[in-house]
Protein backbone atom coordinates (compact mmCIF):
# COMPACT_ATOMS: atom_id res chain seq x y z
CA UNK A 1 0.00 0.00 0.00
CA UNK A 2 2.89 2.31 0.82
CA UNK A 3 4.50 1.55 -2.56
CA UNK A 4 1.29 2.33 -4.43
CA UNK A 5 0.88 5.69 -2.72
CA UNK A 6 4.47 6.63 -3.48
CA UNK A 7 4.06 5.61 -7.13
CA UNK A 8 0.86 7.63 -7.46
CA UNK A 9 2.50 10.67 -5.91
CA UNK A 10 5.47 10.29 -8.30
CA UNK A 11 3.19 10.16 -11.33
CA UNK A 12 1.36 13.32 -10.21
CA UNK A 13 4.67 15.17 -10.05
CA UNK A 14 5.91 14.00 -13.48
CA UNK A 15 6.42 16.86 -15.98
CA UNK A 16 4.10 15.15 -18.46
CA UNK A 17 2.54 17.64 -20.85
CA UNK A 18 0.60 17.31 -24.09
CA UNK A 19 1.12 20.28 -26.38
CA UNK A 20 -2.07 22.13 -27.10
CA UNK A 21 -2.88 22.88 -30.73
CA UNK A 22 -6.11 23.65 -32.54
CA UNK A 23 -4.83 21.58 -35.46
CA UNK A 24 -4.17 18.36 -33.54
CA UNK A 25 -7.29 16.74 -34.99
CA UNK A 26 -7.26 17.31 -38.75
CA UNK A 27 -9.77 15.07 -40.44
CA UNK A 28 -9.51 14.14 -44.12
CA UNK A 29 -12.29 12.43 -46.07
CA UNK A 30 -12.16 11.77 -49.82
CA UNK A 31 -15.31 12.65 -51.75
CA UNK A 32 -17.26 10.00 -53.63
CA UNK A 33 -16.04 9.12 -57.08
CA UNK A 34 -19.02 10.64 -58.87
CA UNK A 35 -18.12 14.11 -57.54
CA UNK A 36 -14.46 13.78 -58.53
CA UNK A 37 -12.84 13.79 -61.99
CA UNK A 38 -12.34 10.50 -63.84
CA UNK A 39 -10.91 9.27 -67.12
CA UNK A 40 -7.91 11.65 -67.27
CA UNK A 41 -4.92 10.51 -69.31
CA UNK A 42 -2.24 11.68 -66.88
CA UNK A 43 1.21 12.32 -68.32
CA UNK A 44 3.80 9.54 -68.15
CA UNK A 45 6.84 11.80 -67.95
CA UNK A 46 9.27 10.92 -65.17
CA UNK A 47 10.08 14.50 -64.13
CA UNK A 48 9.48 15.20 -60.44
CA UNK A 49 6.46 17.45 -60.72
CA UNK A 50 3.05 17.56 -59.05
CA UNK A 51 1.36 17.37 -62.51
CA UNK A 52 -1.62 19.28 -61.10
CA UNK A 53 -2.45 22.90 -60.26
CA UNK A 54 -5.65 24.40 -58.87
CA UNK A 55 -7.09 27.93 -58.86
CA UNK A 56 -10.35 29.14 -57.30
CA UNK A 57 -12.07 28.41 -60.65
CA UNK A 58 -10.23 25.57 -62.39
CA UNK A 59 -8.22 22.40 -61.89
CA UNK A 60 -5.43 21.77 -64.43
CA UNK A 61 -3.75 18.40 -65.03
CA UNK A 62 -0.81 17.65 -67.31
CA UNK A 63 -1.89 14.94 -69.75
CA UNK A 64 -0.31 12.49 -72.15
CA UNK A 65 -0.21 13.85 -75.70
CA UNK A 66 1.35 12.50 -78.88
CA UNK A 67 3.59 14.82 -80.87
CA UNK A 68 3.68 17.58 -78.29
CA UNK A 69 2.61 18.65 -74.83
CA UNK A 70 -0.84 19.36 -73.45
CA UNK A 71 -2.73 19.85 -70.24
CA UNK A 72 -6.36 19.66 -69.27
CA UNK A 73 -8.27 22.57 -67.68
CA UNK A 74 -11.62 21.81 -66.06
CA UNK A 75 -13.97 24.09 -64.10
CA UNK A 76 -14.14 23.05 -60.45
CA UNK A 77 -17.88 22.48 -60.87
CA UNK A 78 -17.52 20.20 -63.90
CA UNK A 79 -17.05 16.88 -62.11
CA UNK A 80 -17.56 13.37 -63.40
CA UNK A 81 -16.01 11.46 -66.27
CA UNK A 82 -13.88 13.48 -68.70
CA UNK A 83 -14.52 12.79 -72.38
CA UNK A 84 -11.55 11.54 -74.35
CA UNK A 85 -12.02 14.43 -76.82
CA UNK A 86 -12.33 17.09 -74.11
CA UNK A 87 -10.65 20.36 -75.21
CA UNK A 88 -7.10 20.86 -73.97
CA UNK A 89 -4.38 23.49 -73.90
CA UNK A 90 -2.03 22.11 -76.52
CA UNK A 91 0.37 24.74 -77.85
CA UNK A 92 3.71 23.20 -76.80
CA UNK A 93 5.88 21.16 -79.17
CA UNK A 94 7.37 19.14 -76.30
CA UNK A 95 6.05 17.53 -73.13
CA UNK A 96 4.67 19.89 -70.47
CA UNK A 97 6.74 19.54 -67.28
CA UNK A 98 5.15 22.06 -64.89
CA UNK A 99 2.10 24.30 -64.63
CA UNK A 100 1.28 27.15 -62.21
CA UNK A 101 -1.76 29.43 -61.81
CA UNK A 102 -1.17 33.13 -61.38
CA UNK A 103 -2.01 34.14 -57.77
CA UNK A 104 -3.47 37.45 -58.98
CA UNK A 105 -5.65 36.20 -61.84
CA UNK A 106 -7.54 32.92 -61.50
CA UNK A 107 -7.90 32.65 -65.31
CA UNK A 108 -4.19 32.86 -66.13
CA UNK A 109 -1.92 29.81 -66.05
CA UNK A 110 1.72 29.36 -67.09
CA UNK A 111 3.19 26.15 -68.49
CA UNK A 112 6.81 25.01 -68.80
CA UNK A 113 7.86 22.53 -71.44
CA UNK A 114 10.53 20.27 -72.83
CA UNK A 115 10.56 22.53 -75.92
CA UNK A 116 12.55 25.17 -73.93
CA UNK A 117 9.64 27.64 -73.77
CA UNK A 118 7.19 29.02 -71.24
CA UNK A 119 3.69 29.89 -72.36
CA UNK A 120 1.09 31.90 -70.46
CA UNK A 121 -2.56 31.16 -71.20
CA UNK A 122 -5.85 32.98 -70.61
CA UNK A 123 -8.69 30.58 -69.79
CA UNK A 124 -12.28 31.81 -70.38
CA UNK A 125 -14.59 31.85 -67.35
CA UNK A 126 -16.78 29.13 -68.85
CA UNK A 127 -13.77 26.87 -69.55
CA UNK A 128 -12.49 25.61 -72.88
CA UNK A 129 -14.90 24.84 -75.70
CA UNK A 130 -12.16 23.94 -78.18
CA UNK A 131 -8.44 23.22 -78.07
CA UNK A 132 -6.45 26.28 -77.03
CA UNK A 133 -3.25 26.57 -79.08
CA UNK A 134 -2.48 30.29 -79.06
CA UNK A 135 -0.96 31.61 -75.80
CA UNK A 136 -1.41 35.09 -74.40
CA UNK A 137 2.35 35.32 -73.86
CA UNK A 138 5.32 33.31 -75.12
CA UNK A 139 8.51 33.46 -73.03
CA UNK A 140 11.69 32.29 -74.72
CA UNK A 141 15.14 32.59 -73.19
CA UNK A 142 16.14 29.24 -71.71
CA UNK A 143 18.50 27.07 -73.75
CA UNK A 144 17.22 23.72 -72.46
CA UNK A 145 13.96 22.31 -71.17
CA UNK A 146 12.10 24.40 -68.60
CA UNK A 147 11.26 22.36 -65.52
CA UNK A 148 9.85 24.67 -62.83
CA UNK A 149 7.58 27.72 -62.51
CA UNK A 150 6.98 29.92 -59.44
CA UNK A 151 4.88 33.11 -59.42
CA UNK A 152 5.84 36.08 -57.26
CA UNK A 153 3.46 36.29 -54.26
CA UNK A 154 2.75 40.04 -54.35
CA UNK A 155 4.09 41.60 -57.59
CA UNK A 156 1.85 41.48 -60.67
CA UNK A 157 3.09 39.48 -63.69
CA UNK A 158 6.41 38.43 -62.15
CA UNK A 159 7.31 34.80 -62.84
CA UNK A 160 10.42 32.76 -61.96
CA UNK A 161 11.43 29.78 -64.07
CA UNK A 162 14.15 27.15 -63.72
CA UNK A 163 15.69 25.12 -66.53
CA UNK A 164 18.08 22.29 -67.27
CA UNK A 165 20.49 24.96 -68.53
CA UNK A 166 21.24 25.43 -64.79
CA UNK A 167 19.75 28.89 -64.55
CA UNK A 168 16.79 30.74 -63.08
CA UNK A 169 15.11 33.58 -65.00
CA UNK A 170 12.77 36.19 -63.54
CA UNK A 171 10.30 37.39 -66.17
CA UNK A 172 8.05 40.37 -66.64
CA UNK A 173 5.15 38.50 -68.20
CA UNK A 174 3.45 41.74 -69.21
CA UNK A 175 6.28 42.55 -71.62
CA UNK A 176 7.63 39.00 -72.24
CA UNK A 177 11.06 40.20 -71.08
CA UNK A 178 13.62 38.20 -69.09
CA UNK A 179 14.56 40.82 -66.49
CA UNK A 180 17.07 38.85 -64.41
CA UNK A 181 19.01 35.67 -65.18
CA UNK A 182 20.68 33.84 -62.29
CA UNK A 183 23.36 31.23 -63.02
CA UNK A 184 23.00 28.48 -60.42
CA UNK A 185 25.50 26.06 -61.97
CA UNK A 186 23.35 22.98 -61.28
CA UNK A 187 19.91 21.65 -62.13
CA UNK A 188 17.38 23.37 -59.86
CA UNK A 189 14.94 20.96 -58.18
CA UNK A 190 12.60 23.41 -56.45
CA UNK A 191 12.24 27.11 -55.64
CA UNK A 192 10.13 29.32 -53.39
CA UNK A 193 9.74 33.07 -52.83
CA UNK A 194 9.65 34.42 -49.29
CA UNK A 195 6.56 36.23 -47.99
CA UNK A 196 7.29 39.63 -49.60
CA UNK A 197 9.16 38.27 -52.63
CA UNK A 198 12.52 39.85 -51.78
CA UNK A 199 14.26 36.46 -51.49
CA UNK A 200 14.17 33.27 -53.52
CA UNK A 201 15.22 29.95 -52.00
CA UNK A 202 16.13 27.00 -54.22
CA UNK A 203 17.50 23.47 -53.95
CA UNK A 204 19.72 22.02 -56.65
CA UNK A 205 21.42 18.86 -57.85
CA UNK A 206 24.63 19.73 -55.98
CA UNK A 207 22.68 19.11 -52.73
CA UNK A 208 22.85 22.78 -51.73
CA UNK A 209 20.18 25.12 -50.45
CA UNK A 210 20.60 28.68 -51.73
CA UNK A 211 19.02 31.96 -50.65
CA UNK A 212 19.07 34.49 -53.53
CA UNK A 213 18.31 38.21 -53.62
CA UNK A 214 15.46 38.39 -56.15
CA UNK A 215 16.43 41.93 -57.26
CA UNK A 216 20.16 41.48 -57.88
CA UNK A 217 20.49 37.71 -58.28
CA UNK A 218 23.20 37.63 -55.60
CA UNK A 219 23.47 34.40 -53.62
CA UNK A 220 23.18 35.53 -49.99
CA UNK A 221 23.47 32.10 -48.34
CA UNK A 222 24.49 28.69 -49.64
CA UNK A 223 25.19 25.43 -47.83
CA UNK A 224 24.65 21.69 -48.02
CA UNK A 225 21.07 20.66 -47.46
CA UNK A 226 20.10 16.97 -47.70
CA UNK A 227 22.95 14.60 -48.55
CA UNK A 228 20.98 12.10 -50.62
CA UNK A 229 21.20 12.15 -54.41
CA UNK A 230 17.45 12.29 -55.04
CA UNK A 231 15.64 15.62 -55.54
CA UNK A 232 14.99 17.80 -52.51
CA UNK A 233 12.18 20.35 -52.07
CA UNK A 234 11.99 23.69 -50.27
CA UNK A 235 9.32 26.14 -49.09
CA UNK A 236 9.80 29.60 -47.59
CA UNK A 237 7.77 30.14 -44.42
CA UNK A 238 6.21 33.39 -43.30
CA UNK A 239 8.79 34.28 -40.60
CA UNK A 240 11.89 33.90 -42.77
CA UNK A 241 12.46 30.23 -42.06
CA UNK A 242 12.86 27.64 -44.82
CA UNK A 243 11.39 24.14 -44.68
CA UNK A 244 13.01 21.43 -46.82
CA UNK A 245 12.49 17.75 -47.54
CA UNK A 246 15.01 15.36 -49.04
CA UNK A 247 16.98 12.19 -48.50
CA UNK A 248 19.82 11.21 -46.19
CA UNK A 249 23.00 9.39 -47.24
CA UNK A 250 21.20 6.15 -46.41
CA UNK A 251 18.29 7.17 -48.71
CA UNK A 252 15.86 7.75 -45.84
CA UNK A 253 13.34 10.55 -46.29
CA UNK A 254 13.80 13.48 -43.90
CA UNK A 255 12.80 17.08 -43.31
CA UNK A 256 14.76 20.08 -42.01
CA UNK A 257 13.98 23.60 -40.83
CA UNK A 258 16.50 26.39 -41.56
CA UNK A 259 17.13 30.02 -40.70
CA UNK A 260 17.49 32.04 -43.91
CA UNK A 261 20.37 34.04 -42.37
CA UNK A 262 22.48 31.01 -41.43
CA UNK A 263 22.34 27.75 -43.38
CA UNK A 264 25.34 26.22 -41.63
CA UNK A 265 23.11 24.33 -39.18
CA UNK A 266 19.48 23.29 -39.00
CA UNK A 267 16.92 24.56 -36.51
CA UNK A 268 15.24 21.14 -36.54
CA UNK A 269 15.69 17.95 -38.52
CA UNK A 270 13.95 14.58 -38.41
CA UNK A 271 13.89 11.34 -40.36
CA UNK A 272 10.46 10.45 -41.75
CA UNK A 273 10.65 6.96 -43.29
CA UNK A 274 12.54 4.87 -45.86
CA UNK A 275 10.25 5.33 -48.88
CA UNK A 276 11.81 6.47 -52.14
CA UNK A 277 9.25 9.05 -53.36
CA UNK A 278 9.83 12.80 -53.23
CA UNK A 279 7.94 14.62 -50.45
CA UNK A 280 6.24 17.69 -51.92
CA UNK A 281 5.70 20.59 -49.50
CA UNK A 282 2.46 22.57 -49.23
CA UNK A 283 2.86 25.29 -46.59
CA UNK A 284 -0.01 27.38 -45.23
CA UNK A 285 1.59 30.72 -44.21
CA UNK A 286 -1.55 31.80 -42.33
CA UNK A 287 -1.59 28.96 -39.79
CA UNK A 288 1.93 27.50 -39.88
CA UNK A 289 0.59 24.08 -40.91
CA UNK A 290 2.73 22.13 -43.40
CA UNK A 291 1.47 19.23 -45.51
CA UNK A 292 3.97 16.69 -46.85
CA UNK A 293 2.67 14.66 -49.78
CA UNK A 294 4.81 11.69 -50.79
CA UNK A 295 4.85 10.95 -54.49
CA UNK A 296 4.29 7.27 -55.15
CA UNK A 297 2.93 6.53 -51.68
CA UNK A 298 -0.50 6.98 -50.14
CA UNK A 299 0.34 9.28 -47.20
CA UNK A 300 -0.25 12.96 -46.48
CA UNK A 301 1.44 14.08 -43.25
CA UNK A 302 0.62 17.22 -41.27
CA UNK A 303 3.10 19.26 -39.23
CA UNK A 304 2.89 22.54 -37.38
CA UNK A 305 5.83 24.94 -37.15
CA UNK A 306 5.99 27.04 -33.96
CA UNK A 307 8.48 29.26 -32.18
CA UNK A 308 9.07 26.85 -29.30
CA UNK A 309 11.23 23.70 -29.36
CA UNK A 310 11.21 21.28 -31.07
CA UNK A 311 9.81 23.85 -33.57
CA UNK A 312 8.33 21.25 -35.94
CA UNK A 313 5.48 19.30 -34.34
CA UNK A 314 3.93 16.24 -35.91
CA UNK A 315 0.12 16.51 -36.04
CA UNK A 316 -1.49 13.65 -37.90
CA UNK A 317 -1.48 11.42 -40.97
CA UNK A 318 -3.94 10.79 -43.78
CA UNK A 319 -3.69 7.38 -45.45
CA UNK A 320 -5.50 5.79 -48.37
CA UNK A 321 -5.25 2.58 -50.37
CA UNK A 322 -3.97 4.14 -53.60
CA UNK A 323 -0.65 5.95 -54.17
CA UNK A 324 -0.66 9.50 -55.53
CA UNK A 325 0.69 10.07 -59.02
CA UNK A 326 0.44 13.82 -58.55
CA UNK A 327 -1.20 16.38 -56.29
CA UNK A 328 -2.64 19.89 -56.31
CA UNK A 329 -4.21 22.05 -53.64
CA UNK A 330 -6.89 24.69 -53.59
CA UNK A 331 -5.99 28.31 -52.74
CA UNK A 332 -7.01 29.24 -49.23
CA UNK A 333 -9.47 31.84 -50.60
CA UNK A 334 -11.73 29.08 -51.92
CA UNK A 335 -12.03 26.73 -48.92
CA UNK A 336 -15.43 26.18 -47.31
CA UNK A 337 -15.16 28.02 -43.99
CA UNK A 338 -18.71 26.97 -43.02
CA UNK A 339 -17.48 23.37 -42.81
CA UNK A 340 -14.20 24.36 -41.09
CA UNK A 341 -12.30 23.22 -44.17
CA UNK A 342 -8.68 24.33 -43.82
CA UNK A 343 -7.30 22.65 -46.97
CA UNK A 344 -8.46 20.73 -50.04
CA UNK A 345 -6.24 18.49 -52.13
CA UNK A 346 -6.73 17.12 -55.64
CA UNK A 347 -5.00 13.74 -55.79
CA UNK A 348 -4.11 12.11 -59.11
CA UNK A 349 -4.31 8.31 -59.27
CA UNK A 350 -2.53 6.05 -61.74
CA UNK A 351 -5.90 4.93 -63.13
CA UNK A 352 -6.84 8.43 -64.32
CA UNK A 353 -8.89 9.50 -61.30
CA UNK A 354 -8.50 12.97 -59.80
CA UNK A 355 -9.79 12.54 -56.25
CA UNK A 356 -10.95 15.51 -54.17
CA UNK A 357 -9.94 15.35 -50.47
CA UNK A 358 -11.13 18.10 -48.11
CA UNK A 359 -9.40 18.43 -44.72
CA UNK A 360 -11.37 19.87 -41.82
CA UNK A 361 -10.93 20.67 -38.13
CA UNK A 362 -14.25 19.60 -36.55
CA UNK A 363 -15.98 22.26 -34.41
CA UNK A 364 -19.39 22.15 -32.76
CA UNK A 365 -20.10 25.82 -33.23
CA UNK A 366 -21.54 27.00 -36.54
CA UNK A 367 -20.03 30.46 -36.14
CA UNK A 368 -17.02 31.63 -38.13
CA UNK A 369 -13.83 30.28 -36.53
CA UNK A 370 -11.43 33.22 -36.41
CA UNK A 371 -8.56 31.14 -35.01
CA UNK A 372 -8.72 28.67 -37.90
CA UNK A 373 -9.10 31.29 -40.62
CA UNK A 374 -6.92 34.38 -40.16
CA UNK A 375 -6.79 36.81 -43.06
CA UNK A 376 -5.23 35.25 -46.14
CA UNK A 377 -3.59 36.55 -49.33
CA UNK A 378 -6.04 38.12 -51.77
CA UNK A 379 -5.92 38.06 -55.57
CA UNK A 380 -5.00 41.75 -55.71
CA UNK A 381 -1.29 42.46 -56.36
CA UNK A 382 0.48 44.75 -53.91
CA UNK A 383 2.95 46.21 -56.45
CA UNK A 384 3.47 46.20 -60.21
CA UNK A 385 6.19 44.42 -62.12
CA UNK A 386 7.86 47.76 -62.86
CA UNK A 387 7.90 48.59 -59.14
CA UNK A 388 9.58 45.28 -58.45
CA UNK A 389 12.16 45.26 -61.24
CA UNK A 390 12.93 48.94 -61.73
CA UNK A 391 12.13 50.33 -58.30
CA UNK A 392 13.47 47.31 -56.36
CA UNK A 393 10.40 47.49 -54.15
CA UNK A 394 9.04 44.72 -51.95
CA UNK A 395 5.59 44.37 -50.45
CA UNK A 396 3.73 41.76 -48.45
CA UNK A 397 0.66 40.29 -50.15
CA UNK A 398 -2.60 42.16 -49.61
CA UNK A 399 -4.90 40.17 -47.35
CA UNK A 400 -8.63 39.53 -47.18
CA UNK A 401 -10.96 38.09 -44.54
CA UNK A 402 -12.65 34.75 -45.20
CA UNK A 403 -15.56 35.47 -42.87
CA UNK A 404 -18.13 36.25 -45.55
CA UNK A 405 -16.54 34.13 -48.26
CA UNK A 406 -14.27 35.39 -51.00
CA UNK A 407 -15.06 35.54 -54.69
CA UNK A 408 -12.52 35.95 -57.44
CA UNK A 409 -12.18 39.57 -58.57
CA UNK A 410 -13.12 40.49 -62.12
CA UNK A 411 -9.86 40.69 -64.03
CA UNK A 412 -9.09 42.17 -67.43
CA UNK A 413 -7.84 39.80 -70.10
CA UNK A 414 -4.08 39.49 -69.97
CA UNK A 415 -2.50 41.74 -72.58
CA UNK A 416 1.17 41.54 -73.41
CA UNK A 417 3.13 44.61 -74.42
CA UNK A 418 6.37 44.40 -76.39
CA UNK A 419 8.03 47.81 -76.41
CA UNK A 420 5.32 50.10 -77.86
CA UNK A 421 3.09 47.40 -79.31
CA UNK A 422 0.25 45.64 -77.54
CA UNK A 423 0.00 42.08 -78.80
CA UNK A 424 -3.39 40.53 -79.07
CA UNK A 425 -2.83 36.78 -79.16
CA UNK A 426 -6.07 35.64 -77.62
CA UNK A 427 -8.37 33.00 -79.17
CA UNK A 428 -10.77 34.00 -81.92
CA UNK A 429 -13.71 34.45 -79.50
CA UNK A 430 -11.83 37.02 -77.44
CA UNK A 431 -13.89 39.88 -78.89
CA UNK A 432 -17.03 38.41 -77.33
CA UNK A 433 -15.40 38.25 -73.89
CA UNK A 434 -14.11 41.83 -73.63
CA UNK A 435 -14.67 45.16 -75.33
CA UNK A 436 -12.37 46.12 -78.16
CA UNK A 437 -9.20 47.94 -77.27
CA UNK A 438 -9.27 51.71 -77.64
CA UNK A 439 -7.45 53.46 -80.42
CA UNK A 440 -4.94 54.80 -77.92
CA UNK A 441 -3.97 51.23 -77.00
CA UNK A 442 -3.77 50.03 -80.61
CA UNK A 443 -0.37 48.95 -81.94
CA UNK A 444 1.67 51.48 -83.88
CA UNK A 445 1.29 50.85 -87.63
CA UNK A 446 3.73 51.71 -90.44
CA UNK A 447 2.84 54.66 -92.74
CA UNK A 448 0.39 53.79 -95.50
CA UNK A 449 -0.71 50.58 -93.81
CA UNK A 450 -4.42 49.95 -94.50
CA UNK A 451 -5.67 46.88 -92.56
CA UNK A 452 -9.22 47.27 -93.89
CA UNK A 453 -7.95 47.25 -97.45
CA UNK A 454 -5.99 44.07 -96.80
CA UNK A 455 -9.09 42.40 -95.36
CA UNK A 456 -11.11 43.41 -98.46
CA UNK A 457 -8.42 42.00 -100.76
CA UNK A 458 -8.43 38.74 -98.79
CA UNK A 459 -12.21 38.44 -99.16
CA UNK A 460 -11.93 39.02 -102.93
CA UNK A 461 -9.21 36.38 -103.22
CA UNK A 462 -11.36 33.89 -101.32
CA UNK A 463 -14.27 34.53 -103.72
CA UNK A 464 -11.97 34.08 -106.74
CA UNK A 465 -10.55 30.83 -105.32
CA UNK A 466 -14.05 29.47 -104.66
CA UNK A 467 -15.13 30.37 -108.22
CA UNK A 468 -12.11 28.55 -109.63
CA UNK A 469 -12.86 25.54 -107.45
CA UNK A 470 -16.41 25.37 -108.82
CA UNK A 471 -15.15 25.70 -112.41
CA UNK A 472 -12.57 22.95 -111.90
CA UNK A 473 -15.23 20.68 -110.43
CA UNK A 474 -17.51 21.30 -113.44
CA UNK A 475 -14.69 20.55 -115.91
CA UNK A 476 -13.84 17.34 -114.05
CA UNK A 477 -17.47 16.21 -114.29
CA UNK A 478 -17.58 16.96 -118.06
CA UNK A 479 -14.31 15.12 -118.58
CA UNK A 480 -15.67 12.14 -116.71
CA UNK A 481 -18.81 12.13 -118.89
CA UNK A 482 -16.70 12.45 -122.06
CA UNK A 483 -14.48 9.51 -121.04
CA UNK A 484 -17.51 7.32 -120.21
CA UNK A 485 -19.04 8.22 -123.62
CA UNK A 486 -15.91 7.10 -125.45
CA UNK A 487 -15.97 3.80 -123.58
CA UNK A 488 -19.60 3.23 -124.70
CA UNK A 489 -18.64 3.87 -128.36
CA UNK A 490 -15.77 1.38 -128.15
CA UNK A 491 -18.06 -1.26 -126.63
CA UNK A 492 -20.58 -0.75 -129.47
Buried (B, 14 or more C-beta within 10 A) or exposed (E): EEEEEEEEEEEEEEEEEEEEBBBBEBEBEBEEBEEBBBBBBBBEBEBBBBBBBBBBBBBBBBBEBEEBBBBBBBBBEEBEBBEEEBBBBBBBEBBBBBBBBBBBBBBBBBBBBBBBBBBBBBBBEEBBEEBBBBBBBBBEBBEEBBBBBBBBBBBBBBBBBBBBBBBBBBBBBBBBBBBBBBEBBBBBBBBBBBBBBBBBBBBBBBBBBBBBBBBEBEBBBBBEBBEBEBBBBBBBBBEBBBBBBBBBEEEBBBBBBBBBEEBEEBBBBEEBBEBBBBBBBBBBBBBBBBBBBBBEBEBBBBBBBEEEEEBBBEBBEBEBEEBBBBBBBBBBBBBBBEEBBBBBBBBBBEEBBBBBBBBBBEEEEEEBBEEBBEBBBBBBBBBBBBBBBEEEBBBBBBBBBBEEEBEBEEBEBBBBBEEEEEBBBBBEEBEEEEEEEEEEEEEEEEEEEEEEEEEEEEEEEEEEEEEEEEEEEEEEEEEEEEEEEEEEEEEE
